[in-house]
Amino acid sequence: MTTIRPSRCFALVPCAGIGSRAGTVGPKQYARLAGATVVGHTLSALAQVKRLENVLVVLSPQDDEFEWQVPGFPGWVSRNGGASRAQTVAKGLADLAQHGAAVDDWVLVHDAARCLVRPEWVDGLIDACINDEVGGLLALPVPDTLKDECNGRVAATVDRAKKWQAQTPQMFRLGMLCDALEDAGVHVTDEASAIEAKGFAPKLVRGALENFKVTYPSDFDMAERLLRTRT
C-alpha cells in the first residue's frame, strides 16, 4: 500500500530589510518593544503554532546581530536575503527545500515587523487554506474612504467596496510560490501578488486590526502599548 504523506506547514520570515521609514537606529526588526525585539515577539508567536514544522528566518548576508538580539531561537536561520522582499522570500524558499520541504508543502510567509500577530490568527489561516487549491492570506476589508493623490492634493475618491488591505501570513504551496515569484520579478510587494499574476485567486481570510506592520515611528508607541496590555 502506498502511503500519501500529508502536506506540512512551514513559516518563512523575511528579515533582511533595514526599515528606512521607521526612524530607528539600526534595522527596525531589532528595535526594542515591551522587553524584546520586534522580530523576537514575532517569532515567539509563531513558535506557539503547533502545526508549523519549523520557522526559517532569512537575514541579510551582513546581519551579525540576530543571535544575540533573539537568543535561543530554535528554528532555521539563513543569511542570503536579497535586495527586495521578493528576492529574500525566493531565496528562503530554496533554503526550505534544502531543509527537506517538498513542493506541495505549505509555506506561511510572515512579515518580521508584524510583531503583534497571535497564534490563533495563524491557526485560523491554516484552517481556512489547508484544503484550498491555491492558498490565501490574512486581510481586512478597508473601512475608510480612499483617495487618489496628485501633487499633494486629492485627485479622485476611490470606491472602497470590495477593497481589502493585505496582511501576513500569506500561505501558499512552496512549488507554486517559487514559480510565481520567478515569473513576477523583484518588484512584487507580497506573495499574493505573484500568485495573482499567474492567474490564481488567493483566498481572503479575515485578519485583525491589531495585526499591523510596524513601519513608522508612531507605530512603535502603539505596538508597545498593545504588547504591554495584552492578556
Secondary structure, DSSP 4 states (H G I P E B T S, - for coil): -PPPPPPPEEEEEEE----TTS--SS-GGG-EETTEEHHHHHHHHHHT-TTEEEEEEEE-TT---HHHHSTT--SEEE----SSHHHHHHHHHHHHHHTT--TTSEEEE--TT-TT--HHHHHHHHHHHTT-SSEEEEEEE--S-EEEEETTEEEEEEP-TT-EEEEEEEEEEHHHHHHHHHHH-TT-SSHHHHHHHTT--PEEEE--TT-----SHHHHHHHHHHHHT--
